Amino acid sequence: MGIVAPGSVSATIGTSGVVFAATDRPTMDRLGRLHTFCHAVPAMWHVMGVTNGAGLSLRWLRDTFAAGVSYDELTAEAARVPAASDGMLWAPYLFGERTPHLDPEARAAFVASLHRTRAPTSSVPSWRESPSACATRFPCSPN
């Protein structure tokens, strides 16, 4: 992927989600939110932020609430729903978390607003919140 110069960054989403950045010196995060390792390039380091349940959240939500529906269908329908629709939020901690909350005991949850005025109309709000929840794991990471 060519992440070999200081300041170059990649972001990938698979079962987990990873933001990977090259740097010319180690970066230590005393709270453990970021991981720093020797880079494959001599005299370089890499810093990573990782969320455990990125794509895995999508699969779990689809299999649990919309079995037999394709990812493309769910994504197209979710694109028409605003973030935090119906006051629903998703914490994507299916098996602990790494960034920004280093907590192997963290667990997934749907959280709904007590001020909701109507019941959710479909599984789309939950599908819409999964990518949003995974994406928001990274802005909390220190620079």
PEJO-V886468 format. One record per residue. N is the residue number from 1. RES is the residue in one small letter. PHI is phi in degrees with one decimal (999 if undefined). Layout:
<<N:RES:PHI> <N:RES:PHI>>
This chain:
<<1:m:999> <2:g:78.4> <3:i:-88.8> <4:v:-123.3> <5:a:-108.9> <6:p:-52.6> <7:g:93.1> <8:s:-78.1> <9:v:-139.6> <10:s:-129.9> <11:a:-133.0> <12:t:-130.4> <13:i:-125.7> <14:g:-136.3> <15:t:-54.9> <16:s:-107.2> <17:g:-125.0> <18:v:-133.8> <19:v:-110.1> <20:f:-124.2> <21:a:-132.0> <22:a:-90.5> <23:t:-147.6> <24:d:-94.5> <25:r:-149.4> <26:p:-65.4> <27:t:-117.0> <28:m:-105.3> <29:d:-108.1> <30:r:-62.7> <31:l:-91.3> <32:g:76.3> <33:r:-77.6> <34:l:-116.2> <35:h:-115.1> <36:t:-117.5> <37:f:-138.0> <38:c:-63.6> <39:h:-82.0> <40:a:-68.4> <41:v:-82.1> <42:p:-54.7> <43:a:64.5> <44:m:-122.2> <45:w:-130.3> <46:h:-131.4> <47:v:-117.2> <48:m:-129.7> <49:g:-118.0> <50:v:-132.6> <51:t:-109.7> <52:n:-69.5> <53:g:-114.2> <54:a:-79.0> <55:g:-62.5> <56:l:-60.8> <57:s:-60.8> <58:l:-61.5> <59:r:-63.8> <60:w:-61.5> <61:l:-62.7> <62:r:-61.8> <63:d:-65.1> <64:t:-83.7> <65:f:-112.8> <66:a:-145.9> <67:a:-55.3> <68:g:88.7> <69:v:-93.9> <70:s:-75.2> <71:y:-59.4> <72:d:-61.7> <73:e:-64.7> <74:l:-64.8> <75:t:-66.1> <76:a:-63.1> <77:e:-67.0> <78:a:-65.8> <79:a:-61.4> <80:r:-90.1> <81:v:-110.5> <82:p:-67.3> <83:a:-57.3> <84:a:58.5> <85:s:-61.7> <86:d:56.6> <87:g:71.2> <88:m:-98.8> <89:l:-125.9> <90:w:-121.7> <91:a:-99.0> <92:p:-83.9> <93:y:-95.2> <94:l:-69.5> <95:f:-152.4> <96:g:82.1> <97:e:-148.5> <98:r:-117.8> <99:t:-128.1> <100:p:-93.9> <101:h:-111.3> <102:l:-67.8> <103:d:-152.3> <104:p:-66.7> <105:e:-94.9> <106:a:-59.3> <107:r:-130.7> <108:a:-68.6> <109:a:-162.1> <110:f:-94.2> <111:v:-122.5> <112:a:-115.7> <113:s:-65.9> <114:l:-74.3> <115:h:-96.1> <116:r:-60.4> <117:t:-101.0> <118:r:-153.8> <119:a:-73.1> <120:p:-58.2> <121:t:-88.2> <122:s:-166.9> <123:s:-80.9> <124:v:-60.3> <125:p:-55.9> <126:s:-67.7> <127:w:-67.5> <128:r:-63.5> <129:e:-78.1> <130:s:-62.2> <131:p:-63.2> <132:s:-62.0> <133:a:-64.1> <134:c:-66.9> <135:a:-65.0> <136:t:-77.2> <137:r:-66.9> <138:f:-84.7> <139:p:-59.8> <140:c:-76.3> <141:s:-72.7> <142:p:-65.1> <143:n:-67.3>>
